[in-house]
């Protein structure tokens, strides 16, 4: 398979635009997934009866094929970026919700007891003790959700969106492999860079883990 490097050079601006568009869709979905999953995870952690229901529902949604979710959303949001973002957000929930619950479960009871003994209110304990200690597990979920979303954006090409996925369609239709290779390479690059940045963010936000050498 031969790559036409002149084509890549001539389309550098387009490739950059598609990459930015691709990343925006993925990160928006992850951000929305976090906003939804955090309160649900706290609720599942606090109310054990809801834990199985919420995690089970997230698992069911995850089993729906991605293209099917986009198609089901079409009558509601049409051929828009909203359809892409909502569909991707659904897929982030199962990872973010489960990891956040597991992170909260892993918080040492003594840490919470110490906060209560000092007269700290439940909400403040959650924000200043539980969530910070659960952050490494939560961030692991964010990393997985981000890489997964970056890979799934391309599926939205079938509804007229899809960022770098448009290169795959273009290459296959014209039997021209260069756009496909460029799309794959840029998607992998976005995933690697995003994951590295999230590792750096976790490193900054969890200084207590540095001496132990844990990520």
Secondary structure, DSSP 4 states (H G I P E B T S, - for coil): ----HHHHHHTHHHHHHHHHHHHHHHHHHHHHHHHHHHHHHHHHHH-HHHHHHHHHHHHHHHHS-HHHHHHHHHHHH-SSHHHHHHHHHHHHHHHHHHHHHHHHHTS-HHHHHHHHHTT--HHHHIIIIIHHHHHHHHHHHHHHHHHHHHHHGGGGGGGT--TTHHHHHHHHHHT-HHHHHHHHHHHHHHHHHHHHHHHHHHHHH-GGGTTTT--
